[in-house]
Amino acid sequence: MAEAAGRDSGKQADATAAPGGKTDDYELKAKRRVNRTVLAIATAMLAAVGLAVFGSFYYVEGERQREVQAWQVRLGIVADSRAAAINEWIDQNFAAIRELAENASLQVYMSELESAGQAPAAGAKKGKTEETDLGTKESGASAGYLRNLLVATAERTGFKAPAPVGEVAANVERAGVAGIGLVDKAGNSLASTPDMPPITAKIRAVAAKALEGQPSVIDLYLGASGLPTIGFALPVFGIQQDGAGAKGIGAVIGLRTVGDDLYKRLKQPGDTAKTTETYIVRSAGATIEYLTPLADGTPPLKRSMSADTPELAAAHMLAKAGSFAIKRDYTGTEVLAASRPITNLPWVLIRKISRDEALSATDTRLKTILTVFVLLIVGVTVAIIAVWRHGSSLRATQAAANMKVALERFENMSKFMRVVTNSQRNIIVAVDGETKYTFANEPGAKEAGIPAADMLGKTMASVLGPIKAQSYAAINRNVLKNFERESHTITFGDEDSEDADFQIVQADFVPLRGDRDFPPAVLMVVNDITELTHEKRRSEKMLKGLINTLVSVVDRRDPFSANHSARVAEVARAIAGEMGLAPADCKTVEIAGNLMNLGKIFIPTEVLTKATDLTPEERAIVGNAHLTTVDLLQDVTFEGPVVETIRQLGETWDGGGLLGLKGEEILVTARVLAVANAFVGMVSPRAYRGGMPFKRAADILIGDTDKKLDRRAVTALVNFLENRGGMRRWAHFSEAPDVDAAE
């Protein structure tokens, strides 16, 4: 052993003495190991900085996308309202033409021409018999009547040429611009207004389509006067024609110029943005035509662009009507745009706003946040490098202390990131594919009832329970499968049960890409709307209970009028639904129907239960009871125009009511309620008479259309009675009450 020790000592001495010996090799290997460690640490630090920067950019981009989604909702709401206004304008024009097509006198005249197989005579020819002369005079008189009817309708509905601008020579005949005309089955003109254009091939083709029973439109074009012109055509059926196979004996064609009556409907009331605009486009082969005036002053039908223009918003919206996108408009400006198709027309309505105006405030705010994040990351990185460099020259214990400081700084950065999410009111959590929590903010931890740190690594089932976890997990699986963002409104529990403990949430599910160390996850942003929903339903329940109590007070005073208000409300809601009115209007007519007879509590019982015909004074008292109801409810606040609907109940279509309102001036809810009240009143028995058969009541209502009642509301009621089971559903209305039992 002594010899071996001596040999080792000699070798060590030799190695120390030799400049290129083994000691230099050892030191070189040690330096290489240190360099590799430094390189690994530097690489890890660069990766951490890169991930932090990437996370900052990802967060900022997510915020920007949420703002874009908010604009998508806003633009979509405006686009829906403007598309509805345009569709209403089209329906109004069809209604004007339909009024002529359904005119009985016009149908009789055209049926006579059809059976005679001849066009109306321009005048009697010499040599004809007295009978022929008489027929010619009658035909001429009918043609004159029709011409007057067409002129009167055109003046009233706008199917007429605009007034000439400047002086026009008296002996120069104006080219046909707009008007209403009648054609026979062959497309020949029978009668028309003075300014009706000649029957062209385009008009004749539309008339032929209308003769097949299809309402037709002559799409927008520049007329003879250079003005945008549109046409509408409807078939005229013979008096005796009926059945699905019936064909028209002629057609009514209306041409009108398009102006502010349409363009003003594109403007959104209360719009304060500078770059918002609504316009209509259509496809014309390889080009796109702009049909309405543009914000840059371009008149309608004066601008067209190639459909393959890069990033053109109009081209995208025509290809995907009803979509939302960030594209470029006709001036090349980047815009946020939403579109809606126009019913039965190849038109697409576009609502847009420039991206700069829409997102400028958001971009500024997000740039500030990103700058703060980057500065924090850089600051922490610099601090770590400084600590690491300083610690390399100290002992291991000092190096450990320095690393602790660095970790504390990283923890502070994490705390700052949590502060950003904790300031949000919504629950924000992230879960992986196995429903394990990887992140949770304070609202999320408060909802779960445990600290946020304790949630990490736990499954949703262990924190929220199996029912909620199952619902969330099903959505998360689909989000990760398609890797697309989804939004859902989720109800937990039975919301219709009185005693049920239910919860309603609105949640956004955003997929998060994974990497080598972290699997893909889903970011869940949850907003609890249970209290809001519960409060709304509680208020509605209280209002309904109050209404039922008030109605029962009236019903107990007159057994013959018992349930009258409830029946009127039921019929009125059915009519409103058949007419396609908005849910708010349907609710308004139902509440107004239940409350309309509240004023009868001031009418003497002997008048309400009188067994003989009422005197005119008594009828006036009963008939104006709704005005007493208005006085009682004047200061009560409803969601819809309930009080005003009851106030206008006595108004007639022709303006013969107390307030003097007529036609469309009367609220549509009041027009619906008037039809329902009249119907229930006629079919229900009273102390002085029995109930009227449904068919007879319907005939009377039809006879009162356009005089006392709105034709649309009456038509909706008749359709509900005949085609929706209304007669069977309301058959009990005709049953007389058991007066003895009521007493």
Summary of the structure (lengths in Angstrom):
residues: 743
radius of gyration: 39.6
end to end distance: 129.8
largest distance: 160.6
contacts: 2204
relative contact order: 0.05
helix: 55%
strand: 15%
